[in-house]
Amino acid sequence: MVAVKGSCPVMTFSVAGTMIWMDSTTVLNGLSCAQLVNGTIVRVSGFRRQDGSILASALSAPHAVTASQSSGLAGSFRSET
């Protein structure tokens, strides 16, 4: 994450060139607000907005373990448990 602006929980930052918005509804998995600084590696789950940015529903540390995760396009899902 780069170009971090705002203060937790209302922040914007960029990941791989995509603007990410987070708000008070964004869930932090394996991360704390103090860790949300330039250079932190995060996994973002959320909803793409019309302008191409993402409203984050969850941020996770790459090593964070959740009960079950699925990702992929319809018809070709990959499950991570």
Residue, then its C-alpha position, 0 to 999 in steps of 0.5 A: m500500500v502506498a499514498v496512505k491518507g486519512s486516519c483509521p478507520v477512514m483512509t484511502f491508499s493505493v494498491a497496485g495502482t488501484m485506489i482503495w477506500m476504507d471506512s468504519t465498516t471495513v474489517l481488519n483481519g490480522l492487521s491493526c490500524a497502526q500497521l496501515v502505513n506506506g509499504t504494508i502488504v495487504r489483501v483487499s476484499g471489497f466492491r469496485r466502484q464506478d470510478g474503478s476504485i474499491l470500497a474495502s469490506a476487509l483488509s487482511a495481512p497476507h499471512a492472516v488465516t480465516a475460516s474459509q475463503s473463495s476467489g475466482l470467476a464464476g465457473s472457476f472458483r478456488s477455495e482456500t481453507 
